[in-house]
Amino acid sequence: MFSFEKPESLYFLLGWVLFLLIFLSFFFWRKKVLAKIGHSSTVLKMMPLRPGGKYIISFVLFSISFFLFVIALANPRVGTSTQTVSREGVDVLFLMDVSNSMMAEDIRPNRLERAKNFMLRTIGEMRGDRVGIVVFAGDAYLKLPLTGDYRIASALTQTLRPEMVPVQGTNIPAALERAVKSFEEAEMDHRVVVLITDAENHEGDIESAVSLAVSEGIRIFVAGIGTTEGAPIPVYDRRGIQTDYRRDANGSIVLTRFNEEKARILAESGNGKFINLQTTMNAHFELINEIGELEKREIDTVVYVDFESYFQYFLFAGFLFILIDGFIPMRKSIWWDKLKNKN
């Protein structure tokens, strides 16, 4: 199993955007200064030892080194040996809504990030339970089968995003059906679903899906996220820059609102409990306490206990690119220009 020991270190990659802005500022400033001196072709002839494309090459090499150093800091590793551990607990399957509406910012920084934070805190407090993750929007996918390895669960949680599900929507029935299939080999009465959603515009026959889950001994807890006042849904380009808000066919901005009534009814029908992530302090503790009161069973879980790290390879490659950059001269070589002219 591949994983990062410190996946949070990957956020340093966002710092590259700052370096890019600094480089572009310098590039255009230099171009503007040269333009003030005279015509570009004339100025360049006056500077036979100009670095030419060296700045661009240097920035590319620096960028590669930066990415490699950040990956080394996160320490990529592969599990090399496993151990079977017996624990007493329940099976908990998180159903995470990753529809576009979860990007609304009525809860800071947005609904999805707050929901992920709730998941991470809950997983961090678990002892003996197995955990799995299903993501859903217009369809549902099992991203993490039930496991007792909380490090892997936490690492995967941080990567959840709307792009994981190509079909958009809020298909809660599909998520519940996927959960039932994921619990097939587990015993009755030791299974919990934690549905994290804004409960807006759900599709399909939700009553039948809840009845199926309950008949299988699955209890459904609902963690609601969002505000009833609502908020627009940001639209981002491929670079992650916000370009607009989602609009309807008439061009009006669409507001997404948290449907608290449906979320409460869903939790009651599923023999669970509703938790409002907006108004409940330490919501993860409330969920952990509820799970702690359920009947436990002995669970055999296979976990990775030894890992082989590969950070040193990325570290070496990063220094190598810096070394290559150091051997590229800042000024053009006169003898190289003469050699080219002779040829």
N, C-alpha and C positions, 0 to 999 in steps of 0.2 A: 504494500500500500504506500503510494507516494503522498507526501504531505510536507508542509513547511513547519518548522519548529516555532517560528515567530512570524506568522502570516501578517500580523499587524504592521510589520516592517515594510511591507509592500506599499503602504500608503506613501512612503517616501518617493515613490515613482512620480507622484503628482508634482514634486519639486522640479521635475524636468521642464514643466511648462514655464516656470519662472526663469530658468536658464534660457529657454527658447525666446522669451520676451526680451531678455537682456541682449541676446545675440542679435535679434532682429533690430533692436533699437540702435546698437552699435553699427550694424551693417548699413542702415538707412542714414544714420548720422554721418558716417564716413562718405557715403555717396553724395550727400548734400554738401559737405565741405569741399569735396573735389569739384563739384559742379560750380561752386562759387569762384574757384581759381580760374576756370576756363572750360573750353569744350573738352568732353571726356577723352576723345581720341588724342588731342594735343597733350593733355595732362598725363596720360598714360605713357606717351613717348618720352616725357620728361622724367619718368620714373621707371627706368629699365629694370631696376631690381625689386619692383613691386611684388608683393606676395601672391598676387593673382587669386586663384581659388583656394589658397592655403587656409584662409579663415573658415571656409565652408568645410573643408576636409578635417580641419582640427576640431570643429564643433561636432561633426559626425562621429569622430573617434572618441571625443569626450563623452558624447551621449551614450555610445555603446558601453564605454567603461562605467558610466554612472549606473546604467541598467544592470550590468553584471555585478557591481558592488552591492546594489540594493538586494538583488537575488541572493548573493552570498550572505548578506546580513540576515535575511529571512531563513537561511539554512535549509535548502531542499534536502530531503532525506527519504529513504525507503526502508520500510519495516523488514527486518531480516529474520526475526524469530517471534513466535507467538506463545501465549500461555492461556490455558483455559481457567477462568476464574468463576467460582460459584458465589452468587450473591442472592439476597432476598430483595425483591422489588417488583415493579410492574412494568409493562411495556407501554411506553409513551410515544405516540406518533404525532409530530407537529405537522399541521396542514397550513402552509404559509401562502397567503394570497399575494401573488406578485403581478396582479393586473396593473394597468397604467394608472388607475385611480389611486393606487397606493403611493404614487409619487407626489400626491397633493401635499402642500406645505402648511395645512391648517394646524398640524402638529410638527414642531421643529425637531430635526431639520426637515423631515418628511415622514409620512406614515410608515413607509417601509423600513427606514432606518430605526425608527422608534420600536417597531415590531421586532426587528433583528436584535436590538439591544435587550428587549424583554426575553427573547429566546436565549440569548447568551447568558443572561443572569440566571435564568431558570436552569439551564444545563449546568451552570457552575455550581448550583446548590444540590444537584442530584447525587444520591448515594445508593448504588445498587440497582437502579432502574436501567432498563435499556431504552434507547432513544432512536427514533428514525425521523426522516424529513420527507414530506411530500410538498411539491410546489404546484400551484394551480392558478389558472386564469380562465381561458375558455376551455382548457383541457387540463388534465392532471398527470403528473409524472412523479414516480418514486425516485428521489435523488439520493437518499441514504437508507438502506435497509436497517432494521433494528440492530443496534450495536451497543456495547458497553464502553466503547472508546469515546469518551467525551471530547478529547482533543480533536479528533477527526470531525465530530459533529459541530464543534465550535468553529473550526476552520471553514467548513462548508457553509455554515450559517452566514459568515461574513461575505460570501460571494453571491448570495441570492440577489437576483435582479429580474426585472420584467422580461428581458430578452431570453430568459431561459424557457419561456413558453411562447411559441410563435403565434398561437391562436389566442387573441385577447377576449376578455369577458370576465365574469365572476361565476364560474360553474362550480358551486359548492357541492351539488350532488355527485359530480365526477370525482371530486376530491374525496368524499366520503366512501364512494365505491372503491376507489383506489386503496383507501385505508383498510377496508374490509379484506381485500385481497392480500394486502401486506401482512395482515394478522392471521392468515389462514392456519399456520402451524402452532399458534399460541393457544394456551388454555383459556377457557371462559372466565370471566369475572376478574381478569387481571390486565385489562386492556383499556387504555385511555387515549382519546383523541383530543388534541388541543388545536382548535381551529382559530387562526389569527386572520381577521378580515375586517373590512369596512362594511361588509354585508349589503353592498349596493348592487342592485340589478342582477341578483342571482338567477341562473337559468335552470331549466330542467325540473324534474319532479323531486323537490327537496324533501317532501313528507315521506315519500317511499324510501329515499336514501337514508333518512334518519331512522325509520322503522327497521330497515335492514341492519343498520349498525347496532341498534339497541337489541335486536333479536340475537345478535352474535355476542352479546355481553359487553359491548363497547360503550363506555361512557364518554359523552361529548362535552368538553369544556370549550367555551367561546371567549376569546380575548378580543374585544372590540376596539377598533382604532379609528380615530377621526372625530370630527365635530359635526353636530347637526346643522350648524350654519353653513358648512361646506367651504370648498375652495376650488379654484381652477386647477386643471391638470397641466403641468408644464410639458412642453414638447422640446426634445433635444435633438441635435444633429449627431452625426457619427463621432464627432470629437467631444461630445458630452456638453456642448454649449447650448444653453436654452435659446430657442429661436422664436417661440410663441407659446400660446396656450391652446389646448385642444378646443376645437370649435364644431358646432353642429352644421347641418346642411345650409342654414341661413347665414352662417358666418358669425354667429353669436358664441361667446365663450361659454363652454360647458362647465357647470359647477358639480362637483361630486360631494355627496353628503353621506355621513355615517348613518346607517339605518339601525338605530339602537333597539327599536321594538322587535324587529325580525331577529336580531342577534340574541335577545333575551328569550324569545319564544323557542329558538333553535336549541339553546342550552337547556331549557326546561324540558323540551321534548326528548332530549338526549340524556336525561338523568344526570346532567352535569351542573355546571354553574357558570354564570356570566360574569366576566371581569372587564371593567372599562379601563383601558390603559391610559385614558386621558385623565380620569378623576381618581383612580385608585393609587394610593401611595404604596410603593414596594409591592406592586402587583405580582411579581415573581414569587415573593414569599407567600402570598395568599394561595397561589396555585400549588406551590410545593407543600403547603400545609394540607390542602385538599387531597393531593395525591398521597401524602403520608398517612392519611386516615384510611386509605383503601387496603383491602386484604392483600398481603404479599404472597409471592411464591418463589421458590428457589429457581434461579436462572443461571444457566451455564453460558458464559460469554467468553468468546475468544478475543483477546486484546494483544496488540503488539507491545512487546516489552524491550526489544532491542532495535536500534535504528542505525543505518549507515549514512553518514552525512556526506554531502557533496559540495559544501560551500567552498572548499579549497580550490576546486576547479574553476569556479566562477571568479574567485578572487585572483587566481593566477591569470586568467584571461583578461580581467580588467586591467591589471598592471601591464600586461603585454600590449594592449592597445594604447595605453599611456606612453609606453616605451616607443612604440611605432610613431606616435605623434611627435615625440621628442627628436626623432631622427629626420623629420621633415623640416628643411630649413625655412625660416621665415622670409628669406629673400631669395629671389631667383638666382640661379648659378650662371655666371657670365660664360664660363667655358662650355656649359651645356647649350646656351643659346648660340655660341659660335659653331659648335659641332652640328647643330640643326641647320644653321645657315649654309654650312659647307655641303651638307647633303641635299 
